[in-house]
Structures are given as structure tokens and as C-alpha cells.
Amino acid sequence: MAIYHIVMFKFKALLPLEEVKAACDEMLALGDKCVHPTTKAPYIKTLGGGKDNSPEGLQSGLSHCFVFKFESEEDRKYYIETDPAHREFVAGMKDKVDMVQVVDFTPGEF
């Protein structure tokens, strides 16, 4: 069953816009860079992401949001725990963000 993986960032206030854009581009590129260890093919679907534009004011400082889709729990587990492209991305983000929030869900499970 599909799992949706939502990642939200609050970038550091003084981070140059070019670095924010580059980080966002890198996040979206994970859809192609993350390759399944057995099939050697990309295993996640990048649904999209970008800068928040909600007028509600409920973002708690989070400024960017990304949505990925995994086809299985095993794929998500590999992504989170092992995938070298994801681990490299996470390491590179540590000095760029003040906060990261992640929410995952399986459609229809309440």
C-alpha cells in the first residue's frame, strides 16, 4: 500500500535565497537519485514541493513543503535508514535549517 511522505523545512533566516533554492532542487532531485538496491531504478515518486503560500498563518515558521510517495513500507524504510543519496542530502541540510517536520500517512488509515 502506498505511503505518502511529507517533509517541511524552516530554513535559517540568514541563508541566502540561492542556497534555499539549491536545497529545494536537491530535495526534488531525490526522486531520481534514490535508486532501489535490487532493481537499480528510482523507487520513489516525487509528487512535488515548494515554498509555502498559505494565507492561514498556521505554518509555525515552516516555509517549504515536499511530498513523496513510496509504494511500500520496505521502500520507505530503505529511504530513511539506508539510501546513500538521502543520507547525503540530510547531512548537507543540517546547517541550512532551523526545523524539519516529517509526517507520513497511508491513504484510508485513520
Steps between C-alpha positions, in 0.01 A plus 500: 500500500626848416653723766516876460803671655467871573807701598485864612795733557561823684819633342740715701405867477836615360538218247539659154209441264732327254582238765133454586420444132792260460387300805146481361630386162709232675197383697294460183792328325485218757216357293757415232810454716355247743547166327365168623784268608356204309338645189748788462204722403352802679252371757328813628271732320557869553160658504630851545587769741573865540465812709200539727233742382217430743316813617385330823812580703521155662844401368688542832795637305518210252562648157536211252317171457568187292288192434642163396322172442638156587338184370584296811611514861824330394579777251437770762715314753787473250468872418502612862763262637737404219473682166836674444350784294249579773761475776731737310214746453410491871863560601519801268183655642606510866653849477221640281187438704371601841222243496387196305162336542406169339154347477423173322163346429338208325179602319189373669663415834350705782 
